[in-house]
Amino acid sequence: MAKKKKATQETNDISAEEAGKQFGISLKDLDTLMQTRGHDGVKELNDIYGGLSGLGQKLKTNIISGNERKTKHFQI
């Protein structure tokens, strides 16, 4: 039987305020965006964040494949 790799656990020791500065979108704004539904949500996403690609850039991730640099940490 193959041995399972131990999961690497990373912790982020930064505040929500610092994360907002680092990513250009606060947790509160992201939560509000996620709760905005329908046409209003699409309009807000496009007008404020530049669509999905703009939001992906703010969050420093690839909207198609995720964050490839970190996927090795989640493999078993």
PEHUDA-V386356 format. One record per residue. N is the residue number from 1. RES is the residue in one small letter. SS is DSSP state (H for helix, E for strand, - for the rest). OMEGA is omega in whole degrees, 0 to 359 (none if undefined). Layout:
n={N N}
res={RES RES}
ss={SS SS}
omega={OMEGA OMEGA}
This chain:
n={1 2 3 4 5 6 7 8 9 10 11 12 13 14 15 16 17 18 19 20 21 22 23 24 25 26 27 28 29 30 31 32 33 34 35 36 37 38 39 40 41 42 43 44 45 46 47 48 49 50 51 52 53 54 55 56 57 58 59 60 61 62 63 64 65 66 67 68 69 70 71 72 73 74 75 76}
res={m a k k k k a t q e t n d i s a e e a g k q f g i s l k d l d t l m q t r g h d g v k e l n d i y g g l s g l g q k l k t n i i s g n e r k t k h f q i}
ss={- - - - - - - - - - - - - - - H H H H H H H H - - - H H H H H H H H H - - H H H H H H H H H H H H - H H H H H H H H - - - E - - - E - H H H H H H - - -}
omega={181 178 176 175 175 178 175 181 177 175 176 182 176 181 177 179 179 178 177 178 182 186 178 175 182 177 178 179 178 177 179 178 181 181 180 187 172 183 180 179 179 180 179 179 182 185 186 189 179 179 181 181 177 178 177 178 178 182 177 179 176 185 178 187 181 181 187 181 185 186 180 180 184 181 178 none}
